């Protein structure tokens, strides 16, 4: 298989895994669905990353060996320390500062 074919095969396998997860999720009561919202959106982001970039053939083959590569990647992602919350906080502060600056500048004409 070419590198492109391997990446496509991996994407299709992970997409099918996500569709199965989504089907299960939609069978739950709404409050329980909300409990899984972060996991669902993170898994969607993992799939999106595969649309934008390609793994090497060796990397794609390695992940294809797993019966549930999306779950495996998510489990690793979940353990990572990221700057996500810092980015959120910086955005909150930035928005507050923008509102303050606009208020000081007076009403728009």
C-alpha positions as CSV (number, residue, x, y, z in Angstrom):
1,X,0.0,0.0,0.0
2,X,1.1,3.5,-0.7
3,X,1.4,6.1,2.1
4,X,-1.7,7.8,0.9
5,X,-3.6,4.5,0.9
6,X,-2.4,3.7,4.5
7,X,-3.5,7.0,5.8
8,X,-6.9,6.7,4.1
9,X,-7.3,3.2,5.5
10,X,-6.5,4.5,9.0
11,X,-8.8,7.5,8.7
12,X,-11.7,5.2,7.5
13,X,-11.1,2.8,10.4
14,X,-11.0,5.6,12.9
15,X,-14.0,7.3,11.4
16,X,-16.0,4.0,11.6
17,X,-14.9,3.8,15.2
18,X,-16.2,7.3,15.9
19,X,-19.5,6.6,14.1
20,X,-20.0,3.6,16.4
21,X,-19.2,5.7,19.4
22,X,-21.6,8.4,18.2
23,X,-24.4,5.8,17.8
24,X,-23.9,4.5,21.3
25,X,-23.7,8.1,22.6
26,X,-27.0,9.0,21.0
27,X,-28.7,6.1,22.7
28,X,-28.0,7.7,26.1
29,X,-30.2,10.2,28.0
30,X,-29.3,13.9,27.3
31,X,-27.5,14.5,30.6
32,X,-25.3,11.4,30.1
33,X,-24.5,12.6,26.5
34,X,-23.3,15.9,28.0
35,X,-21.0,13.9,30.3
36,X,-19.2,12.6,27.2
37,X,-19.2,15.8,25.2
38,X,-15.5,16.5,25.8
39,X,-14.5,13.0,24.8
40,X,-16.6,13.2,21.6
41,X,-15.3,16.5,20.5
42,X,-11.7,15.5,21.3
43,X,-12.1,12.4,19.2
44,X,-13.6,14.6,16.4
45,X,-10.5,16.8,16.6
46,X,-8.2,13.7,16.3
47,X,-10.1,12.8,13.1
48,X,-9.8,16.3,11.8
49,X,-6.0,16.2,12.4
50,X,-5.9,13.1,10.1
51,X,-7.6,15.1,7.4
52,X,-5.0,17.8,7.5
53,X,-1.8,15.8,7.9
54,X,-0.4,12.4,6.9
55,X,1.5,10.0,9.1
56,X,4.5,8.1,7.8
57,X,3.7,4.7,6.4
58,X,5.3,3.1,9.5
59,X,3.2,5.2,11.8
60,X,0.0,4.5,9.9
61,X,0.7,0.7,9.9
62,X,1.4,0.8,13.6
63,X,-1.9,2.4,14.4
64,X,-3.8,0.2,11.9
65,X,-2.7,-2.9,14.0
66,X,-5.0,-1.7,16.8
67,X,-8.6,-2.8,16.9
68,X,-9.5,0.7,18.2
69,X,-6.8,3.2,17.2
70,X,-9.0,6.3,17.9
71,X,-9.7,5.1,21.4
72,X,-5.9,4.5,21.9
73,X,-5.0,7.9,20.6
74,X,-7.7,9.6,22.8
75,X,-6.4,7.8,25.9
76,X,-2.9,9.2,25.2
77,X,-4.3,12.6,24.5
78,X,-6.3,12.6,27.7
79,X,-3.1,12.1,29.7
80,X,-1.3,15.0,28.1
81,X,-0.7,18.3,29.9
82,X,-1.6,21.1,27.4
83,X,-1.9,24.8,27.5
84,X,-5.5,24.7,26.6
85,X,-6.8,26.2,29.9
86,X,-4.2,28.9,29.8
87,X,-5.3,29.8,26.2
88,X,-8.9,29.9,27.4
89,X,-7.9,32.2,30.3
90,X,-5.9,34.5,28.1
91,X,-9.0,34.9,25.8
92,X,-11.2,35.7,28.8
93,X,-8.7,38.4,30.0
94,X,-8.3,39.7,26.5
95,X,-12.1,40.0,26.0
96,X,-12.4,41.8,29.3
97,X,-9.6,44.2,28.4
98,X,-11.3,44.9,25.0
99,X,-14.6,45.8,26.7
100,X,-12.8,48.1,29.2
101,X,-10.9,49.8,26.4
102,X,-14.1,50.4,24.4
103,X,-15.9,51.8,27.5
104,X,-13.0,54.2,28.1
105,X,-13.1,55.3,24.5
106,X,-16.8,56.3,24.8
107,X,-19.8,55.4,22.7
108,X,-19.3,54.7,19.0
109,X,-20.7,57.3,16.7
